[in-house]
Amino acid sequence: MPLTKEKKAEVIKNFGGATTNTGSIEGQIALLTERISQISSHLQQNKKDFSTHRGLMQLVGKRKRLLTYLQKHNLTGYRQLIEKLGLRK
């Protein structure tokens, strides 16, 4: 089930500042994290869905590249974001 417009707007508002600031790195990472969690729950029920698994790996890679960019350019923002999203343990 894809993200609804309302859910996307809420995530962008919480992490990217204004709801119209859809291009912010923090907002993009938060949206990718939401999609990754939805796809992960789908794959727990459908273990043989290999094409979805490939898409999940692509999303994880994209999120990783965005996190690396954010870490290089805004270290405090990076640390706050991973704390909010609970990405690192």
C-alpha positions, 0 to 999 in steps of 0.5 A: 500500500503506497503512502497517501498524500496526507501521510507524505505531507505529515512526514515532510512537515515533521522532518523537512520543515514546511509541507511544501519543502519536499526537496529537503534531504531530511524529508526525503530520508524520512519518506524513504524510511516510511516506504522501507518500513512498509515494504519490510512488513510486506516482505515478512508476509510474502517471503518469495516476492523477489522483485519487491526485495530488489526494490527494497534494496534499491531504496535502502541504497538510496537512503544510505547515499542521502544519509552520507551526503547529509553527514558530509554537509550537515553533521548536527542535522544528520545526528538529529535525524538518525535520532528521530528516525531511530536508524542507528543502534 
